[in-house]
Amino acid sequence: MDPLIRKIILATDFSEASGEAAGYARWITEVLGAELKILHVFEPSGWMVPSPYYYTPGFEEWVQASIEQTRQKGKEALEALAESFGVHTETIFVEGDTGKEIVLAALRHNTDLLILGTHGYTGWNHLSLGSIAEYVIRHAPCPVLTVKPGGNQQT
């Protein structure tokens, strides 16, 4: 087994936690001279919530337009994040189930390290929302570095 880290994927949802994870990704990439790819998973299924408005004329078109607008903003934010690194960084924009797509991207790109932020949900929020980080840790083909917001602060 080769312990060298040559290929890193940073998974981002553009949250505060993802921003802190990006800082770690930037540092690790520089120190190791690794290749960095930044991944964002767009989950359009999150928009498919049953609503009494569904039968209102024009509602479905409005939802589709909103999804497309959100998709485009996600792509633009991903490119802006990649540019902020100041070095060539490939972006990966996929649609689907977030946890599964992160794991699949790691497989497709022969990733040596996944980096992602965690929101730190506990209790009922964790049970109802699930944990993408937990899913990725359990199923990823490589080590996973998780970063929680404020996790580096001294008290």
DSSP file (Angstrom, degrees, kcal/mol; ACC not computed):
  #  RESIDUE AA STRUCTURE BP1 BP2  ACC     N-H-->O    O-->H-N    N-H-->O    O-->H-N    TCO  KAPPA ALPHA  PHI   PSI    X-CA   Y-CA   Z-CA
    1    1 A M              0   0    0      0, 0.0     0, 0.0     0, 0.0     0, 0.0   0.000 360.0 360.0 360.0 131.3    0.0    0.0    0.0
    2    2 A D        -     0   0    0      1,-0.1     0, 0.0     2,-0.1     0, 0.0  -0.839 360.0-166.2 -95.2 112.8    1.4    3.4   -1.0
    3    3 A P        +     0   0    0      0, 0.0    -1,-0.1     0, 0.0     2,-0.1   0.468  48.3 120.2 -80.5   0.7    0.6    6.0    1.8
    4    4 A L        -     0   0    0      1,-0.1     2,-0.7     2,-0.0    -2,-0.1  -0.370  58.7-140.0 -68.6 142.4    1.4    9.0   -0.4
    5    5 A I        +     0   0    0      1,-0.2     3,-0.1    -2,-0.1    -1,-0.1  -0.899  41.5 146.5-105.2 109.2   -1.3   11.5   -1.0
    6    6 A R        +     0   0    0     -2,-0.7    29,-3.4     1,-0.3     2,-0.5   0.683  61.9  46.4-111.6 -29.4   -1.2   12.6   -4.6
    7    7 A K  E     -a   35   0A   0     27,-0.2   105,-2.7   103,-0.1   106,-1.4  -0.972  63.5-179.5-126.8 122.6   -4.9   13.3   -5.4
    8    8 A I  E     -ab  36 113A   0     27,-3.1    29,-2.4    -2,-0.5     2,-0.5  -0.942  11.7-160.7-121.6 139.5   -7.3   15.2   -3.1
    9    9 A I  E     -ab  37 114A   0    104,-2.2   106,-2.7    -2,-0.4     2,-0.6  -0.989   4.6-159.6-117.8 127.3  -10.9   16.0   -3.5
   10   10 A L  E     -ab  38 115A   0     27,-2.8    29,-3.2    -2,-0.5     2,-0.5  -0.929  10.5-155.2 -99.2 118.1  -12.5   18.8   -1.5
   11   11 A A  E     -ab  39 116A   0    104,-2.7   106,-0.6    -2,-0.6     2,-0.4  -0.837  19.2-175.0 -94.3 129.6  -16.3   18.4   -1.4
   12   12 A T        +     0   0    0     27,-3.0    29,-0.5    -2,-0.5    66,-0.0  -0.955  38.0 177.1-130.8 144.5  -18.0   21.7   -0.8
   13   13 A D        -     0   0    0     -2,-0.4    -1,-0.1    27,-0.1     3,-0.1   0.165  61.1-111.3-118.5  11.3  -21.6   22.9   -0.2
   14   14 A F  S    S+     0   0    0      1,-0.2     2,-0.1     2,-0.1    -2,-0.1   0.639  73.9 136.4  69.4  18.3  -20.3   26.5    0.2
   15   15 A S  S  > S-     0   0    0      1,-0.1     4,-2.0   102,-0.0    -1,-0.2  -0.288  74.0 -98.0 -84.1 175.0  -21.1   26.5    3.9
   16   16 A E  H  > S+     0   0    0      1,-0.2     4,-2.1     2,-0.2     5,-0.2   0.911 126.7  52.2 -58.6 -43.4  -18.9   27.9    6.7
   17   17 A A  H  > S+     0   0    0      1,-0.2     4,-2.2     2,-0.2    -1,-0.2   0.898 108.5  50.0 -61.9 -40.5  -17.7   24.4    7.4
   18   18 A S  H  > S+     0   0    0      2,-0.2     4,-2.2     1,-0.2    -1,-0.2   0.860 107.0  55.8 -66.0 -34.7  -16.8   23.9    3.8
   19   19 A G  H  X S+     0   0    0     -4,-2.0     4,-1.4     2,-0.2    -2,-0.2   0.909 109.1  45.7 -63.0 -41.9  -14.9   27.2    3.9
   20   20 A E  H  X S+     0   0    0     -4,-2.1     4,-1.6     1,-0.2    -2,-0.2   0.886 111.0  52.9 -68.2 -38.0  -12.8   25.9    6.8
   21   21 A A  H  X S+     0   0    0     -4,-2.2     4,-2.6     1,-0.2    -2,-0.2   0.872 104.1  57.6 -63.1 -35.9  -12.3   22.6    5.0
   22   22 A A  H  X S+     0   0    0     -4,-2.2     4,-2.7     1,-0.2    -1,-0.2   0.877 102.2  55.0 -62.1 -37.3  -11.1   24.5    1.9
   23   23 A G  H  X S+     0   0    0     -4,-1.4     4,-2.1     2,-0.2    -1,-0.2   0.920 110.0  45.3 -61.3 -43.7   -8.4   26.1    4.1
   24   24 A Y  H  X S+     0   0    0     -4,-1.6     4,-3.0     2,-0.2     5,-0.3   0.910 112.4  51.9 -64.2 -42.3   -7.1   22.7    5.1
   25   25 A A  H  X S+     0   0    0     -4,-2.6     4,-2.5     1,-0.2     5,-0.2   0.912 109.4  50.0 -61.4 -42.6   -7.3   21.5    1.5
   26   26 A R  H  X S+     0   0    0     -4,-2.7     4,-2.2     2,-0.2    -1,-0.2   0.938 114.3  44.2 -60.7 -47.7   -5.3   24.5    0.4
   27   27 A W  H  X S+     0   0    0     -4,-2.1     4,-2.8     2,-0.2     5,-0.2   0.938 115.0  46.5 -64.7 -49.0   -2.6   23.9    3.0
   28   28 A I  H  X S+     0   0    0     -4,-3.0     4,-2.6     1,-0.2     6,-0.4   0.903 112.2  51.8 -62.1 -41.2   -2.3   20.1    2.5
   29   29 A T  H  X>S+     0   0    0     -4,-2.5     4,-1.5    -5,-0.3     5,-1.1   0.921 112.7  45.1 -61.5 -44.6   -2.2   20.5   -1.3
   30   30 A E  H  <5S+     0   0    0     -4,-2.2    -2,-0.2    -5,-0.2    -1,-0.2   0.937 114.9  47.0 -65.2 -46.8    0.6   23.0   -1.0
   31   31 A V  H  <5S+     0   0    0     -4,-2.8    -2,-0.2     1,-0.2    -1,-0.2   0.907 122.9  33.3 -63.1 -43.1    2.6   21.0    1.5
   32   32 A L  H  <5S-     0   0    0     -4,-2.6    -1,-0.2    -5,-0.2    -2,-0.2   0.589  99.7-127.5 -91.5 -10.7    2.3   17.7   -0.3
   33   33 A G  T  <5 +     0   0    0     -4,-1.5    -3,-0.2    -5,-0.2    -4,-0.1   0.835  54.8 161.5  66.1  30.9    2.3   19.1   -3.9
   34   34 A A      < -     0   0    0     -5,-1.1     2,-0.4    -6,-0.4   -27,-0.2  -0.342  45.5-106.5 -83.8 163.6   -0.9   17.1   -4.5
   35   35 A E  E     -a    7   0A   0    -29,-3.4   -27,-3.1    -3,-0.1     2,-0.4  -0.761  36.5-153.7 -87.4 132.9   -3.4   17.6   -7.2
   36   36 A L  E     -a    8   0A   0     -2,-0.4    54,-1.1    52,-0.4     2,-0.4  -0.930  15.0-177.6-116.5 133.4   -6.7   19.1   -5.9
   37   37 A K  E     -ac   9  90A   0    -29,-2.4   -27,-2.8    -2,-0.4     2,-0.5  -0.975  16.8-145.7-121.6 141.5  -10.2   18.8   -7.4
   38   38 A I  E     -ac  10  91A   0     52,-2.6    54,-2.8    -2,-0.4     2,-0.4  -0.937  16.5-163.3-112.4 126.9  -13.1   20.6   -5.9
   39   39 A L  E     -ac  11  92A   0    -29,-3.2   -27,-3.0    -2,-0.5     2,-0.4  -0.886  12.3-178.2-114.2 134.8  -16.5   18.8   -6.0
   40   40 A H  E     - c   0  93A   0     52,-2.5    54,-2.1    -2,-0.4     2,-0.6  -0.999  12.9-154.8-128.5 132.1  -20.0   20.2   -5.5
   41   41 A V  E     - c   0  94A   0    -29,-0.5     2,-0.5    -2,-0.4    54,-0.2  -0.921   5.3-155.8-107.5 123.5  -23.0   18.0   -5.6
   42   42 A F  E     - c   0  95A   0     52,-3.1    54,-2.0    -2,-0.6     3,-0.1  -0.862   3.0-161.0 -98.1 126.7  -26.3   19.5   -6.6
   43   43 A E    >   +     0   0    0     -2,-0.5     3,-1.7    52,-0.2     4,-0.2  -0.767  15.5 173.6-110.8  86.5  -29.3   17.7   -5.3
   44   44 A P  G >  S+     0   0    0      0, 0.0     3,-2.1     0, 0.0     4,-0.3   0.746  72.8  75.1 -65.0 -20.6  -32.4   18.7   -7.4
   45   45 A S  G >  S+     0   0    0      1,-0.3     3,-1.4     2,-0.2    52,-0.0   0.744  80.0  72.9 -63.8 -20.0  -34.5   16.1   -5.6
   46   46 A G  G <  S+     0   0    0     -3,-1.7    -1,-0.3     1,-0.3     3,-0.1   0.684  92.5  56.7 -65.0 -16.6  -34.5   18.5   -2.6
   47   47 A W  G <  S+     0   0    0     -3,-2.1     2,-1.8    -4,-0.2    -1,-0.3   0.572  81.9  90.7 -88.6 -10.8  -36.9   20.7   -4.6
   48   48 A M    <   +     0   0    0     -3,-1.4    -1,-0.2    -4,-0.3    -3,-0.1  -0.439  52.3 148.1 -90.4  66.1  -39.4   17.9   -5.1
   49   49 A V        -     0   0    0     -2,-1.8    -3,-0.0    -3,-0.1    -2,-0.0  -0.863  54.3-110.6-101.0 128.7  -41.5   18.6   -2.0
   50   50 A P        +     0   0    0      0, 0.0     3,-0.0     0, 0.0    -2,-0.0  -0.321  47.6 173.8 -56.9 135.4  -45.3   17.8   -2.3
   51   51 A S    >   -     0   0    0      1,-0.1     3,-1.5    -3,-0.0     4,-0.3  -0.999  45.8-131.7-146.7 144.3  -47.2   21.1   -2.3
   52   52 A P  G >  S+     0   0    0      0, 0.0     3,-0.8     0, 0.0    -1,-0.1   0.734 109.5  65.5 -66.2 -18.8  -50.8   22.2   -2.7
   53   53 A Y  G >  S+     0   0    0      1,-0.2     3,-2.4     2,-0.1     6,-0.2   0.609  74.9  90.6 -76.5 -10.5  -49.3   24.8   -5.1
   54   54 A Y  G <  S+     0   0    0     -3,-1.5     6,-0.3     1,-0.3    -1,-0.2   0.834  86.9  49.2 -55.0 -33.8  -48.2   22.0   -7.5
   55   55 A Y  G <  S+     0   0    0     -3,-0.8    -1,-0.3    -4,-0.3    -2,-0.1   0.417  85.2 110.5 -89.5   2.5  -51.5   22.2   -9.3
   56   56 A T  S X  S-     0   0    0     -3,-2.4     3,-2.3     1,-0.1     4,-0.4  -0.619  84.4-100.2 -75.4 132.7  -51.4   26.0   -9.6
   57   57 A P  T 3  S+     0   0    0      0, 0.0    -1,-0.1     0, 0.0    -2,-0.1  -0.286 107.0  13.2 -55.3 131.8  -50.8   27.0  -13.3
   58   58 A G  T 3> S+     0   0    0     -4,-0.1     4,-2.2    -3,-0.0     5,-0.1   0.316  93.1 112.1  87.0  -8.2  -47.2   27.9  -13.9
   59   59 A F  H <> S+     0   0    0     -3,-2.3     4,-2.6    -6,-0.2     5,-0.2   0.932  76.5  49.2 -65.6 -45.0  -45.9   26.4  -10.6
   60   60 A E  H  > S+     0   0    0     -4,-0.4     4,-2.5    -6,-0.3    -1,-0.2   0.898 112.0  49.3 -61.8 -40.2  -44.0   23.5  -12.2
   61   61 A E  H  > S+     0   0    0      2,-0.2     4,-2.5     1,-0.2    -1,-0.2   0.900 110.1  51.7 -64.5 -40.2  -42.3   25.9  -14.6
   62   62 A W  H  X S+     0   0    0     -4,-2.2     4,-2.4     2,-0.2    -2,-0.2   0.920 110.2  48.6 -62.0 -43.9  -41.4   28.2  -11.7
   63   63 A V  H  X S+     0   0    0     -4,-2.6     4,-2.6     2,-0.2    -2,-0.2   0.934 111.9  48.8 -61.7 -46.2  -39.9   25.3   -9.8
   64   64 A Q  H  X S+     0   0    0     -4,-2.5     4,-2.3     1,-0.2    -2,-0.2   0.899 111.8  48.8 -62.0 -40.9  -37.9   24.2  -12.9
   65   65 A A  H  X S+     0   0    0     -4,-2.5     4,-2.3     2,-0.2    -1,-0.2   0.894 111.6  50.0 -65.3 -39.2  -36.6   27.8  -13.5
   66   66 A S  H  X S+     0   0    0     -4,-2.4     4,-2.5     2,-0.2    -2,-0.2   0.899 110.0  50.3 -65.3 -41.0  -35.6   28.0   -9.8
   67   67 A I  H  X S+     0   0    0     -4,-2.6     4,-2.7     2,-0.2    -2,-0.2   0.932 111.6  47.8 -61.9 -45.8  -33.8   24.7  -10.0
   68   68 A E  H  X S+     0   0    0     -4,-2.3     4,-2.5     2,-0.2    -2,-0.2   0.898 111.7  50.1 -63.9 -40.4  -31.9   25.9  -13.1
   69   69 A Q  H  X S+     0   0    0     -4,-2.3     4,-2.3     2,-0.2    -1,-0.2   0.920 112.9  46.3 -63.6 -43.6  -31.0   29.2  -11.5
   70   70 A T  H  X S+     0   0    0     -4,-2.5     4,-2.2     2,-0.2    -2,-0.2   0.893 111.1  52.8 -65.6 -40.4  -29.7   27.4   -8.4
   71   71 A R  H  X S+     0   0    0     -4,-2.7     4,-2.0     2,-0.2    -2,-0.2   0.933 110.7  47.2 -58.6 -47.7  -27.8   24.9  -10.5
   72   72 A Q  H  X S+     0   0    0     -4,-2.5     4,-2.4     1,-0.2    -2,-0.2   0.899 110.7  51.2 -64.3 -41.5  -26.1   27.8  -12.4
   73   73 A K  H  X S+     0   0    0     -4,-2.3     4,-2.6     1,-0.2    -1,-0.2   0.878 108.6  52.9 -63.6 -36.9  -25.2   29.7   -9.2
   74   74 A G  H  X S+     0   0    0     -4,-2.2     4,-2.1     2,-0.2    -2,-0.2   0.910 109.3  48.2 -63.4 -42.7  -23.7   26.5   -7.8
   75   75 A K  H  X S+     0   0    0     -4,-2.0     4,-2.2     2,-0.2    -2,-0.2   0.911 113.0  48.1 -63.9 -42.5  -21.5   26.1  -10.9
   76   76 A E  H  X S+     0   0    0     -4,-2.4     4,-2.4     1,-0.2    -2,-0.2   0.909 111.8  49.1 -65.8 -42.2  -20.4   29.8  -10.7
   77   77 A A  H  X S+     0   0    0     -4,-2.6     4,-2.3     2,-0.2    -1,-0.2   0.880 110.0  52.6 -64.3 -37.7  -19.6   29.5   -7.0
   78   78 A L  H  X S+     0   0    0     -4,-2.1     4,-2.3     2,-0.2    -2,-0.2   0.926 110.6  46.5 -63.8 -45.7  -17.6   26.3   -7.7
   79   79 A E  H  X S+     0   0    0     -4,-2.2     4,-2.4     2,-0.2    -2,-0.2   0.901 111.9  51.5 -63.9 -40.9  -15.5   28.1  -10.3
   80   80 A A  H  X S+     0   0    0     -4,-2.4     4,-1.7     2,-0.2    -2,-0.2   0.905 109.7  49.7 -63.5 -41.2  -15.0   31.1   -8.1
   81   81 A L  H  X S+     0   0    0     -4,-2.3     4,-0.6     2,-0.2    -2,-0.2   0.930 110.9  49.6 -62.6 -44.8  -13.8   28.9   -5.2
   82   82 A A  H >< S+     0   0    0     -4,-2.3     3,-1.2     1,-0.2     5,-0.4   0.910 109.9  51.0 -61.1 -42.6  -11.4   27.1   -7.6
   83   83 A E  H >< S+     0   0    0     -4,-2.4     3,-1.5     1,-0.2    -1,-0.2   0.829  99.7  65.4 -64.2 -31.3  -10.0   30.4   -8.9
   84   84 A S  H 3< S+     0   0    0     -4,-1.7    -1,-0.2     1,-0.3    -2,-0.2   0.695  88.8  68.0 -66.5 -17.5   -9.4   31.6   -5.3
   85   85 A F  T << S-     0   0    0     -3,-1.2    -1,-0.3    -4,-0.6    -2,-0.2   0.721  96.5-140.3 -74.9 -20.4   -6.8   28.9   -4.8
   86   86 A G  S <  S+     0   0    0     -3,-1.5     2,-0.3    -4,-0.4    -3,-0.1   0.485  71.8  79.6  76.4   1.6   -4.5   30.7   -7.3
   87   87 A V  S    S-     0   0    0     -5,-0.4     2,-0.3     0, 0.0    -1,-0.2  -0.902 100.0 -73.3-132.4 163.7   -3.4   27.5   -8.9
   88   88 A H        +     0   0    0     -2,-0.3     2,-0.4    -3,-0.1   -52,-0.4  -0.407  57.8 172.8 -60.8 120.9   -4.9   25.2  -11.5
   89   89 A T        -     0   0    0     -2,-0.3     2,-0.2   -54,-0.1   -52,-0.2  -0.988  25.5-135.9-134.5 122.8   -7.7   23.4   -9.8
   90   90 A E  E     -c   37   0A   0    -54,-1.1   -52,-2.6    -2,-0.4     2,-0.4  -0.529  18.0-145.9 -77.4 143.2  -10.2   21.1  -11.6
   91   91 A T  E     -c   38   0A   0    -54,-0.2     2,-0.4    -2,-0.2   -52,-0.2  -0.856   7.9-161.7-110.0 148.8  -13.8   21.4  -10.6
   92   92 A I  E     -c   39   0A   0    -54,-2.8   -52,-2.5    -2,-0.4     2,-0.5  -0.986   7.4-177.3-129.3 119.4  -16.4   18.6  -10.6
   93   93 A F  E     +c   40   0A   0     -2,-0.4     2,-0.3   -54,-0.2   -52,-0.2  -0.971  15.2 163.3-119.6 117.1  -20.1   19.5  -10.6
   94   94 A V  E     -c   41   0A   0    -54,-2.1   -52,-3.1    -2,-0.5     2,-0.4  -0.879  28.5-134.9-130.5 163.0  -22.5   16.5  -10.4
   95   95 A E  E     +c   42   0A   0     -2,-0.3     2,-0.3   -54,-0.2   -52,-0.2  -0.947  56.7  60.7-119.2 140.5  -26.1   16.0   -9.6
   96   96 A G  S    S-     0   0    0    -54,-2.0     2,-0.4    -2,-0.4   -51,-0.1  -0.965  90.9  -9.2 148.0-161.6  -27.5   13.3   -7.3
   97   97 A D     >  -     0   0    0     -2,-0.3     4,-2.8     1,-0.1     5,-0.3  -0.586  62.6-138.3 -71.4 123.8  -27.4   12.1   -3.8
   98   98 A T  H  > S+     0   0    0     -2,-0.4     4,-2.1     1,-0.2     5,-0.2   0.910  96.0  43.4 -56.9 -53.7  -24.7   14.0   -2.1
   99   99 A G  H  > S+     0   0    0      1,-0.2     4,-2.0     2,-0.2    -1,-0.2   0.929 117.1  46.4 -59.3 -47.1  -23.0   11.2    0.0
  100  100 A K  H  > S+     0   0    0      1,-0.2     4,-2.6     2,-0.2    -1,-0.2   0.895 111.9  50.9 -63.9 -40.4  -23.2    8.7   -2.8
  101  101 A E  H  X S+     0   0    0     -4,-2.8     4,-2.4     2,-0.2    -1,-0.2   0.852 107.9  52.6 -69.2 -33.6  -21.8   11.2   -5.4
  102  102 A I  H  X S+     0   0    0     -4,-2.1     4,-2.1    -5,-0.3    -1,-0.2   0.940 112.3  45.4 -64.3 -46.0  -18.9   12.1   -3.2
  103  103 A V  H  X S+     0   0    0     -4,-2.0     4,-1.9     1,-0.2    -2,-0.2   0.918 113.2  50.1 -63.4 -43.8  -17.9    8.5   -2.8
  104  104 A L  H  X S+     0   0    0     -4,-2.6     4,-3.1     1,-0.2    -1,-0.2   0.893 108.9  52.1 -62.5 -39.8  -18.4    7.8   -6.5
  105  105 A A  H  X S+     0   0    0     -4,-2.4     4,-2.2     1,-0.2    -1,-0.2   0.908 107.3  52.7 -63.2 -40.7  -16.2   10.8   -7.4
  106  106 A A  H  <>S+     0   0    0     -4,-2.1     5,-2.4     1,-0.2    -1,-0.2   0.901 113.3  44.5 -60.8 -40.3  -13.5    9.5   -5.1
  107  107 A L  H ><5S+     0   0    0     -4,-1.9     3,-1.3     3,-0.2    -2,-0.2   0.942 113.2  49.4 -67.4 -48.6  -13.6    6.2   -6.9
  108  108 A R  H 3<5S+     0   0    0     -4,-3.1    -2,-0.2     1,-0.3    -1,-0.2   0.836 117.4  40.4 -60.9 -34.5  -13.7    7.7  -10.4
  109  109 A H  T 3<5S-     0   0    0     -4,-2.2    -1,-0.3    -5,-0.2    -2,-0.2   0.240 105.8-121.1-103.8  12.9  -10.7   10.0   -9.7
  110  110 A N  T < 5 -     0   0    0     -3,-1.3    -3,-0.2    -4,-0.2  -103,-0.1   0.915  43.4-163.5  48.9  50.5   -8.6    7.5   -7.8
  111  111 A T      < -     0   0    0     -5,-2.4  -103,-0.2    -6,-0.2    -1,-0.2  -0.383  26.5-167.3 -73.3 139.5   -8.6    9.8   -4.8
  112  112 A D  S    S+     0   0    0   -105,-2.7     2,-0.3     1,-0.3  -104,-0.2   0.676  77.3  17.7 -95.5 -23.0   -6.1    9.5   -2.0
  113  113 A L  E     -b    8   0A   0   -106,-1.4  -104,-2.2    29,-0.2     2,-0.4  -0.962  61.0-157.0-153.3 131.3   -7.8   11.9    0.4
  114  114 A L  E     -bd   9 144A   0     29,-2.2    31,-3.3    -2,-0.3     2,-0.4  -0.896  12.5-167.0-104.1 138.8  -11.3   13.3    0.7
  115  115 A I  E     +bd  10 145A   0   -106,-2.7  -104,-2.7    -2,-0.4     2,-0.3  -0.995  16.9 156.0-126.6 130.6  -11.8   16.6    2.6
  116  116 A L  E     -bd  11 146A   0     29,-2.3    31,-2.1    -2,-0.4     2,-0.2  -0.997  36.5-117.5-151.3 152.9  -15.2   17.9    3.6
  117  117 A G  E     - d   0 147A   0   -106,-0.6     2,-0.4    -2,-0.3    31,-0.2  -0.553  24.6-146.0 -84.6 153.6  -16.7   20.1    6.2
  118  118 A T        -     0   0    0     29,-2.7   -97,-0.0    -2,-0.2    13,-0.0  -0.927  10.8-149.0-119.4 148.4  -19.3   18.9    8.7
  119  119 A H        -     0   0    0     -2,-0.4    -1,-0.1    29,-0.1    29,-0.1   0.647  33.6-133.3 -88.5 -16.3  -22.2   20.8   10.1
  120  120 A G        +     0   0    0      1,-0.2     6,-0.1     6,-0.0     2,-0.1   0.799  35.4 176.9  71.7  29.3  -22.1   19.0   13.4
  121  121 A Y        -     0   0    0      9,-0.1     2,-0.3     4,-0.1    -1,-0.2  -0.409   4.7-178.7 -64.0 141.5  -25.7   18.3   13.7
  122  122 A T    >>  +     0   0    0     -2,-0.1     3,-1.0     4,-0.0     4,-0.9  -0.842  41.3   3.8-132.5 172.1  -26.6   16.2   16.8
  123  123 A G  H 3> S-     0   0    0     -2,-0.3     4,-2.1     1,-0.2     3,-0.2  -0.214 127.9  -3.8  58.0-134.2  -29.7   14.7   18.3
  124  124 A W  H 3> S+     0   0    0      1,-0.2     4,-3.1     2,-0.2     5,-0.3   0.866 133.7  56.7 -63.5 -38.5  -32.9   15.1   16.3
  125  125 A N  H <> S+     0   0    0     -3,-1.0     4,-2.7     1,-0.2     5,-0.3   0.912 108.9  47.3 -60.4 -40.7  -31.3   17.2   13.6
  126  126 A H  H  X S+     0   0    0     -4,-0.9     4,-1.9     2,-0.2    -1,-0.2   0.918 114.7  46.6 -65.5 -42.3  -28.8   14.4   13.0
  127  127 A L  H  < S+     0   0    0     -4,-2.1    -2,-0.2     2,-0.2    -1,-0.2   0.903 119.4  38.7 -66.9 -41.0  -31.5   11.8   12.9
  128  128 A S  H  < S+     0   0    0     -4,-3.1    -2,-0.2     1,-0.2    -1,-0.2   0.868 126.1  34.6 -80.7 -35.5  -33.8   13.7   10.6
  129  129 A L  H  < S-     0   0    0     -4,-2.7    -3,-0.2    -5,-0.3    -2,-0.2   0.673  97.9-147.4 -91.7 -18.1  -31.2   15.2    8.3
  130  130 A G     <  -     0   0    0     -4,-1.9     2,-0.5    -5,-0.3    -1,-0.2  -0.180  23.5 -85.8  74.4-178.0  -28.8   12.3    8.3
  131  131 A S     >  -     0   0    0      1,-0.1     4,-2.1    -4,-0.1     5,-0.1  -0.925  28.1-172.4-135.7 110.6  -25.1   12.8    8.0
  132  132 A I  H  > S+     0   0    0     -2,-0.5     4,-2.8     2,-0.2     5,-0.2   0.925  93.3  53.0 -63.1 -44.0  -23.4   13.1    4.7
  133  133 A A  H  > S+     0   0    0      1,-0.2     4,-2.8     2,-0.2    -1,-0.2   0.912 108.0  50.5 -59.3 -42.4  -20.0   13.0    6.4
  134  134 A E  H  > S+     0   0    0      2,-0.2     4,-2.1     1,-0.2    -1,-0.2   0.921 110.9  48.6 -62.4 -43.5  -20.9    9.8    8.2
  135  135 A Y  H  X S+     0   0    0     -4,-2.1     4,-1.8     2,-0.2    -2,-0.2   0.936 112.8  48.1 -60.4 -46.4  -22.0    8.2    5.0
  136  136 A V  H  X S+     0   0    0     -4,-2.8     4,-2.6     1,-0.2    -2,-0.2   0.921 109.9  51.8 -62.7 -44.6  -18.8    9.2    3.2
  137  137 A I  H  < S+     0   0    0     -4,-2.8    -1,-0.2     1,-0.2    -2,-0.2   0.905 113.0  45.9 -58.3 -42.0  -16.6    8.0    6.1
  138  138 A R  H  < S+     0   0    0     -4,-2.1    -1,-0.2    -5,-0.2    -2,-0.2   0.802 125.7  28.0 -71.8 -29.4  -18.3    4.6    6.0
  139  139 A H  H  < S+     0   0    0     -4,-1.8    -2,-0.2    -5,-0.2    -1,-0.2   0.562  86.5 115.6-114.1 -10.2  -18.2    4.2    2.2
  140  140 A A     <  -     0   0    0     -4,-2.6   -37,-0.1    -5,-0.2     4,-0.1  -0.292  59.1-140.3 -66.3 146.3  -15.2    6.1    0.9
  141  141 A P  S    S+     0   0    0      0, 0.0    -1,-0.1     0, 0.0    -4,-0.1   0.355  84.9  36.1 -84.9   6.4  -12.4    4.2   -0.8
  142  142 A C  S    S-     0   0    0      1,-0.0   -29,-0.2    -5,-0.0   -30,-0.1  -0.893 103.1 -65.0-147.4 171.9   -9.8    6.4    0.9
  143  143 A P        -     0   0    0      0, 0.0   -29,-2.2     0, 0.0     2,-0.4  -0.296  47.0-147.2 -61.7 151.3   -9.1    8.4    4.1
  144  144 A V  E     -d  114   0A   0    -31,-0.2     2,-0.6    -4,-0.1   -29,-0.2  -0.989   6.9-158.6-126.7 126.6  -11.6   11.2    4.9
  145  145 A L  E     -d  115   0A   0    -31,-3.3   -29,-2.3    -2,-0.4     2,-0.4  -0.925  13.7-165.8-102.5 118.9  -10.6   14.4    6.7
  146  146 A T  E     -d  116   0A   0     -2,-0.6     2,-0.4   -31,-0.2   -29,-0.2  -0.868   1.8-163.9-107.0 141.7  -13.7   16.1    8.2
  147  147 A V  E     -d  117   0A   0    -31,-2.1   -29,-2.7    -2,-0.4  -126,-0.2  -0.986   3.2-157.1-127.1 124.6  -13.5   19.7    9.4
  148  148 A K    >   -     0   0    0     -2,-0.4     3,-1.9   -31,-0.2     4,-0.2  -0.756  35.3 -94.4 -99.4 150.8  -16.1   21.3   11.7
  149  149 A P  T 3  S+     0   0    0      0, 0.0  -132,-0.1     0, 0.0    -1,-0.1  -0.369 109.4   7.4 -64.0 136.1  -16.7   25.0   11.8
  150  150 A G  T >  S+     0   0    0      1,-0.1     3,-1.5    -2,-0.1  -133,-0.0   0.594  87.7 132.7  72.6   9.6  -14.7   26.7   14.6
  151  151 A G  T <   +     0   0    0     -3,-1.9    -1,-0.1     1,-0.3     0, 0.0   0.619  68.0  52.6 -70.5 -11.7  -12.9   23.4   15.3
  152  152 A N  T 3  S+     0   0    0     -4,-0.2    -1,-0.3     2,-0.1     2,-0.3   0.307  83.6 114.5-105.7   7.5   -9.5   25.1   15.4
  153  153 A Q    <   -     0   0    0     -3,-1.5     2,-0.3     1,-0.0     0, 0.0  -0.580  60.5-133.8 -85.7 141.9  -10.4   27.8   17.9
  154  154 A Q              0   0    0     -2,-0.3    -2,-0.1     1,-0.1    -1,-0.0  -0.718 360.0 360.0 -89.2 140.6   -8.8   28.0   21.4
  155  155 A T              0   0    0     -2,-0.3    -1,-0.1     0, 0.0    -2,-0.0   0.371 360.0 360.0-118.0 360.0  -11.1   28.5   24.4
